[in-house]
Amino acid sequence: MTPELTALALAGLLQAVQYVLMSVPANLELGTGKTLSPRDPQRMDKPLMDQVSPRTGRLFRALNNHFEGLILFTLAVVVVTLGDQQSAFTAAMAWTYLAARILYVPAYAFGWVPWRSYIWLVGFASSILMIFAALI
């Protein structure tokens, strides 16, 4: 397996870890009556994310952000892999993306301002640079 695909597989596992980090406190805070419900808007006062503690809300938003970032990173890995454009640079960018996404979780959870945004930018730039490298 290429380094890029390994980083992608680990990013997928990170997604699962983030889900657990968010869902356990959300279930403890809201109770299973709410979290197991169909969550129909007319039955809820407000979205579940708005009913949890600030830190759990941040973990929810970090999880959603990783879904968004993972789309671009997956695209970058697919382009590099199927285009047979793997290099030391694309491998470094893949590992940089993964490291940034790992750091992003505590940065968001603990409100590290402005570092959270800088960490996000590193991950985003890593994906973009992988795509550019595949095209060159």
C-alpha positions in Angstrom: 0.0 0.0 0.0 1.3 3.4 -0.9 2.0 6.0 1.9 -0.9 8.1 0.6 -3.4 5.2 0.8 -2.1 4.3 4.3 -2.7 7.9 5.4 -6.2 7.8 3.9 -7.0 4.6 5.7 -5.7 6.1 9.0 -7.8 9.3 8.3 -10.8 7.0 8.0 -10.0 5.5 11.4 -9.6 9.0 12.8 -13.1 9.7 11.6 -14.4 6.8 13.6 -12.4 8.0 16.7 -13.9 11.5 16.3 -17.4 10.1 16.1 -16.9 8.3 19.4 -15.3 11.4 21.0 -18.4 13.3 20.1 -21.2 10.8 20.5 -20.2 9.5 24.0 -20.5 12.9 25.7 -23.5 13.8 23.6 -25.4 10.7 24.8 -24.4 11.4 28.4 -25.5 15.0 28.2 -28.7 14.5 26.2 -29.8 11.0 27.2 -30.8 8.2 24.9 -34.4 9.5 24.7 -33.2 12.3 22.5 -30.2 10.7 20.7 -32.2 7.5 19.8 -35.2 9.5 18.6 -36.0 10.2 15.0 -35.1 13.9 15.7 -38.0 15.3 13.7 -37.7 19.1 13.7 -41.2 19.7 15.0 -40.5 17.5 18.0 -37.2 19.1 19.0 -36.7 22.5 20.6 -33.5 23.0 18.6 -30.9 20.7 16.8 -29.1 18.3 19.1 -25.8 20.0 18.4 -27.2 23.2 20.0 -28.3 21.3 23.1 -25.0 20.0 24.2 -22.1 21.6 26.1 -19.8 24.0 24.3 -17.0 21.4 24.1 -19.2 18.6 22.9 -20.6 21.1 20.3 -17.0 21.8 19.2 -16.3 18.0 18.8 -19.5 17.8 16.7 -18.3 20.6 14.5 -14.8 19.1 14.3 -16.3 15.8 13.1 -18.4 17.6 10.5 -15.3 19.5 9.4 -13.4 16.2 9.0 -16.1 14.8 6.8 -15.7 17.9 4.5 -11.9 17.7 4.6 -11.8 14.0 4.0 -13.6 14.4 0.7 -10.9 16.6 -0.7 -8.1 14.5 0.7 -9.7 11.3 -0.7 -9.9 13.0 -4.1 -6.2 14.0 -3.8 -5.2 10.4 -2.9 -7.2 8.9 -5.7 -5.8 11.3 -8.3 -2.2 10.7 -7.1 -2.7 6.9 -6.9 -4.7 6.3 -10.1 -2.5 8.8 -12.0 0.6 6.9 -10.7 2.0 10.2 -9.5 3.2 9.1 -6.1 6.4 10.8 -4.9 8.2 11.7 -1.7 6.4 15.0 -1.8 2.9 13.5 -2.1 3.7 11.1 0.7 4.9 13.9 2.9 1.7 15.9 2.1 -0.5 12.9 2.9 1.2 12.5 6.3 1.0 16.2 6.9 -2.7 16.1 6.2 -3.2 13.3 8.7 -1.1 15.1 11.4 -3.0 18.3 10.9 -6.4 16.5 11.2 -5.2 14.8 14.4 -4.1 18.1 15.9 -7.3 19.7 14.7 -9.4 17.7 17.1 -7.9 19.0 20.4 -7.4 22.5 18.8 -11.2 22.7 18.1 -12.3 21.0 21.3 -10.2 23.3 23.5 -10.8 26.4 21.5 -7.2 27.1 20.4 -7.6 30.5 18.7 -6.1 31.2 16.1 -4.2 27.9 16.0 -7.2 25.8 15.1 -7.6 27.8 11.8 -3.9 27.5 11.0 -4.0 23.8 11.6 -7.0 23.5 9.3 -5.2 25.5 6.6 -2.2 23.1 6.8 -4.5 20.1 6.2 -6.4 21.9 3.4 -3.1 23.0 1.7 -1.7 19.5 1.9 -4.6 18.1 -0.1 -4.4 20.9 -2.7 -0.7 20.5 -3.1 -1.1 16.7 -3.6 -3.5 17.5 -6.5 -1.1 20.1 -8.0 1.8 17.6 -7.7 -0.2 15.0 -9.6 -0.9 17.4 -12.4 2.7 18.5 -12.9 
